[in-house]
Amino acid sequence: MLIAESYIGSAEFWNTVISGVIGIVVGVAAAAIGYRAQNPKRRILWEEHSNQSLVPATASGAPSPVTISVGGLPHPLPEARLIELKVRNAGRKDVKRDDFTMENDSLVFDFGVPVVAVVDVATDPPSAPTPGVDLNGTQLKVQKSPILRGQEIAFSVLVNGPQWPVKIANQSILDTPVKGTNRDQREKVKFAVGGALFIILLVLTTFYSFSSSSPLGIIKKYNHLEDCRFWDTHDPARAKKECPEIKKP
């Protein structure tokens, strides 16, 4: 008679488990590929990559005697900061000019302090279109322009004021959500996924190590048979209860 204990951990059991896992993985992968093919996802990700003060701080906390002067401005900047803002097309389709539904107000970022100038706009790859910008107080408006699939745009922005987090002030791109992200969040997600996979692998490895088909399981099974021989002679009732039934050929 085949009992549950003898089946769990057997070669047949592991073949069934492995086949089931492979079937689930293949099915999920096929469904995901089909869904991605029929529903190409569009999205724009942005990140405040850096926010650095250009004026050295004083030990006493008093205003620094150092200021920054910019050509064309009548007054120096006592709290000049350089912020790098990165915008990336993380979707599977290009964003077209006509997708900007509110013209040059379709993608607007607010820096919380006055924006003095845009020092540089760089694109990756360099052959991709470079959008223009409009400045309005604390806001930077990205002019309507194609943003190709996989393209990343880096805006180096000079502001004057204390450090404030950059926020999205307006987003209106057709069927394309615009979401903020940062490196810390990505690292946390990678760590969580890696930890989950490690735990699953550890559980499967531990379970297999105690199965009857593993070396440890074979030793355990051998010791159990030795006990059964002893109980069969000295404690028949226990042997009948805890030992497998011996099949006669």
Backbone hydrogen bonds, N-H to C=O, Kabsch-Sander energy under -0.5 kcal/mol:
donor,donor_aa,acceptor,acceptor_aa,energy
3,I,1,M,-0.6
7,Y,3,I,-1.5
8,I,4,A,-2.8
10,S,7,Y,-2.2
14,W,10,S,-2.2
15,N,11,A,-2.3
16,T,12,E,-2.1
17,V,13,F,-2.4
18,I,14,W,-2.9
19,S,15,N,-2.4
20,G,16,T,-2.4
21,V,17,V,-2.6
22,I,18,I,-2.7
23,G,19,S,-2.4
24,I,20,G,-2.3
25,V,21,V,-2.7
26,V,22,I,-2.7
27,G,23,G,-2.4
28,V,24,I,-2.8
29,A,25,V,-2.7
30,A,26,V,-2.5
31,A,27,G,-2.3
32,A,28,V,-2.6
33,I,29,A,-2.5
34,G,30,A,-2.3
35,Y,31,A,-2.4
36,R,32,A,-2.6
37,A,33,I,-2.1
38,Q,34,G,-1.8
39,N,35,Y,-2.1
44,I,177,P,-2.7
45,L,88,R,-2.8
46,W,179,K,-2.2
47,E,86,K,-2.5
49,H,47,E,-1.4
49,H,84,E,-1.6
50,S,84,E,-1.2
52,Q,82,L,-2.4
54,L,80,A,-2.7
55,V,80,A,-0.6
58,T,62,A,-0.5
61,G,58,T,-0.7
68,I,77,L,-1.9
73,L,70,V,-2.1
77,L,68,I,-3.9
80,A,77,L,-0.8
81,R,159,V,-2.5
82,L,52,Q,-3.0
83,I,81,R,-0.5
83,I,157,V,-3.1
84,E,50,S,-2.0
85,L,83,I,-0.6
85,L,155,F,-2.8
86,K,47,E,-2.8
87,V,153,I,-2.9
88,R,45,L,-3.4
89,N,151,Q,-2.6
90,A,43,R,-1.1
90,A,88,R,-1.2
91,G,43,R,-1.0
92,R,41,K,-2.9
95,V,147,I,-2.9
96,K,94,D,-0.5
99,D,96,K,-1.3
100,F,97,R,-1.6
101,T,99,D,-1.2
101,T,172,S,-1.7
102,M,172,S,-0.6
103,E,100,F,-1.1
105,D,102,M,-2.4
106,S,103,E,-1.2
108,V,170,N,-2.4
109,F,140,L,-2.8
110,D,167,K,-3.2
111,F,109,F,-0.5
111,F,138,T,-3.0
115,V,137,G,-2.8
116,V,114,P,-0.6
116,V,158,L,-2.6
117,A,158,L,-1.6
119,V,117,A,-0.7
119,V,156,S,-2.1
120,D,156,S,-1.2
122,A,154,A,-2.4
124,D,152,E,-2.3
128,A,125,P,-1.8
134,D,141,K,-2.2
136,N,139,Q,-2.2
138,T,136,N,-0.6
139,Q,136,N,-1.8
140,L,109,F,-2.8
141,K,134,D,-3.3
142,V,107,L,-2.8
142,V,140,L,-0.5
143,Q,132,G,-2.6
143,Q,141,K,-0.7
147,I,95,V,-2.2
150,G,89,N,-1.9
151,Q,148,L,-2.3
152,E,124,D,-2.4
153,I,87,V,-3.5
154,A,122,A,-3.2
155,F,85,L,-3.4
155,F,153,I,-0.5
156,S,120,D,-2.9
156,S,154,A,-0.6
157,V,83,I,-3.5
157,V,155,F,-0.7
158,L,117,A,-3.2
159,V,81,R,-2.7
159,V,157,V,-0.5
160,N,114,P,-1.9
161,G,79,E,-2.8
167,K,110,D,-2.6
169,A,108,V,-2.7
169,A,167,K,-0.6
170,N,108,V,-1.7
172,S,106,S,-2.6
174,L,99,D,-2.8
176,T,173,I,-2.0
179,K,44,I,-2.8
179,K,177,P,-0.5
181,T,46,W,-2.2
186,R,182,N,-1.8
187,E,183,R,-2.4
188,K,184,D,-2.2
189,V,185,Q,-2.3
190,K,186,R,-2.4
191,F,187,E,-2.4
192,A,188,K,-2.5
193,V,189,V,-2.6
194,G,190,K,-2.6
195,G,191,F,-2.5
196,A,192,A,-2.3
197,L,193,V,-2.4
198,F,194,G,-2.1
199,I,195,G,-2.3
200,I,196,A,-2.3
201,L,197,L,-2.5
202,L,198,F,-2.6
203,V,199,I,-2.6
204,L,200,I,-2.5
205,T,201,L,-2.5
206,T,202,L,-2.6
207,F,203,V,-2.7
208,Y,204,L,-2.4
209,S,205,T,-2.2
210,F,206,T,-1.0
211,S,208,Y,-1.6
213,S,9,G,-1.4
214,S,211,S,-1.2
218,I,214,S,-2.5
219,I,215,P,-2.0
220,K,216,L,-2.4
221,K,217,G,-2.8
222,Y,218,I,-2.5
223,N,219,I,-2.6
224,H,220,K,-2.0
225,L,221,K,-1.9
226,E,222,Y,-2.0
227,D,223,N,-2.1
228,C,224,H,-2.2
229,R,225,L,-2.0
230,F,226,E,-1.8
231,W,227,D,-3.1
232,D,228,C,-2.5
233,T,229,R,-0.9
233,T,230,F,-0.7
234,H,230,F,-2.6
235,D,231,W,-2.7
238,R,235,D,-0.5
239,A,235,D,-2.2
240,K,236,P,-2.5
241,K,237,A,-1.5
242,E,238,R,-2.9
243,C,239,A,-1.9
247,K,245,E,-0.6
